[in-house]
Amino acid sequence: MRTMVLLIAFAGMACGCDQFDNMSSGQKGMVTGAALGTGIGLVSGGSFGTVVGAGLIGGAVGYVGGTAIGNKN
């Protein structure tokens, strides 16, 4: 199960990287935060729900942070 989650997360990151240059700051932060949250959840040995939750929370925090940085520029 962990292998499948890791492969899906990797595929999502690869698809996100393809369009990374055309994204807003908030979207870039969301992709980065979701990848970091999912990776931390996997490394810590969390259950499937924990890993998905960490990815969702990381994405939300990344979006808010990226939007704030984008509005400063």
FIFIDREN-516046 format. One record per atom (N, C-alpha, C): residue in three letters; y, x, z. Coordinates in steps of 0.02 Angstrom, whole numbers, plus 50000, padded with zeros to 5 digits. Layout:
N
ALAYXZ/...
//
This chain:
73
MET499415004150000/MET500005000050000/MET500635004450000/ARG500625009650040/ARG501205014150042/ARG501325017549975/THR500785019249942/THR500855022349876/THR501185017649827/MET500985011349829/MET501285006449784/MET502025005549798/VAL502215005149862/VAL502915004449880/VAL503315010549857/LEU503025016449866/LEU503355022549845/LEU503455022749769/LEU502955020649732/LEU503005020549659/LEU503525015449636/ILE503545009649668/ILE504045004549650/ILE504745007049667/ALA504825010249724/ALA505475012949743/ALA505695018449694/PHE505225022649674/PHE505385027949627/PHE505585025049559/ALA505225019949537/ALA505385016749473/ALA506085013549476/GLY506245010449532/GLY506905007449541/GLY507455012649540/MET507335018349572/MET507835023649572/MET507915026449501/ALA507375027249465/ALA507415029949396/ALA507805025149351/CYS507685018649359/CYS508065013849319/CYS508795013749339/GLY508925014549403/GLY509615014649427/GLY509985020849402/CYS509635026549398/CYS509945032649376/CYS510145032349302/ASP509775028549263/ASP509925027949192/ASP510615024849181/GLN510805020249223/GLN511445016749216/GLN511965019149267/PHE511835024649301/PHE512245026849357/PHE512965028249337/ASP513075030849277/ASP513755032549255/ASP514185026349243/ASN513875020849226/ASN514245014649211/ASN514345010149272/MET514135012449331/MET514165008249391/MET514835009249428/SER515015004049465/SER515605004649509/SER515405008749570/SER515905010549610/SER515765014449671/SER515315010649719/GLY515425004049724/GLY515004999949768/GLY514284999849745/GLN514174999249681/GLN513494999149654/GLN513155005949663/LYS513515011349653/LYS513225017949665/LYS513025018849738/GLY513455016549783/GLY513295016949854/GLY512685012749872/MET512625006849839/MET512055002549852/MET511405005849831/VAL511385008749771/VAL510775012049747/VAL510595017849793/THR511085021849811/THR510955027549854/THR510735025349923/GLY511065020449952/GLY510885018050019/GLY510195014950021/ALA510025011149969/ALA509365008049967/ALA508815013349960/ALA508945018349920/ALA508455023749912/ALA508365027549978/LEU508915029050011/LEU508875032650075/LEU508525028350128/GLY508715022050132/GLY508395017650182/GLY507655016850171/THR507445015950108/THR506735015250093/THR506375021750108/GLY506665027350089/GLY506345033850103/GLY506275035150177/ILE506775033650216/ILE506735034650288/ILE506215030050318/GLY506175023750294/GLY505665019150318/GLY504965021550304/LEU504865024450244/LEU504205027050226/LEU504025033150267/VAL504495037750274/VAL504365043850311/VAL504215042450384/SER504555037550413/SER504455036050483/SER503795032350496/GLY503455030450442/GLY502805027150450/GLY502855019850468/GLY503385016650447/GLY503485009550463/GLY503025005050422/SER502964998950444/SER502574993950408/SER502934991950344/PHE502604988050302/PHE502914985950239/PHE503564982350252/GLY503584977750300/GLY504194974050316/GLY504754978550340/THR504584983650378/THR505084988350403/THR505384992350345/VAL504954994550300/VAL505184998550242/VAL505644994350198/VAL505444988150184/VAL505864983750142/VAL506524982250178/GLY506484980850242/GLY507094979450280/GLY507564985450282/ALA507284991450289/ALA507704997450289/ALA508034998350222/GLY507684996950168/GLY507984997450101/GLY508534992350091/LEU508434986250115/LEU508954981150108/LEU509574982750149/ILE509464984950211/ILE510024986650253/ILE510394992750225/GLY510014997750202/GLY510325003650172/GLY510735001850111/GLY510484997250070/GLY510844995050011/GLY511494991550029/ALA511464987250080/ALA512064983550101/ALA512594988250129/VAL512374992850171/VAL512854997650201/VAL513135002150146/GLY512715004250099/GLY512955008450044/GLY513455004850000/TYR513344998449989/TYR513814994649947/TYR514494994049981/VAL514484992550046/VAL515124991950083/VAL515484998650084/GLY515115004050097/GLY515425010650099/GLY515685012750031/GLY515285011549978/GLY515505013349911/GLY516105009449889/THR516135003049907/THR516724999049889/THR517345001449926/ALA517265003249989/ALA517835005850027/ALA518095012349997/ILE517645016749977/ILE517845023049947/ILE518175021749878/GLY517895017049840/GLY518175015449775/GLY518875012549780/ASN519005008749832/ASN519665005649841/ASN520185010749863/LYS519965016349894/LYS520435021549916/LYS520705025449858/ASN520305026249806/ASN520515030449749/ASN521015027049706/
//
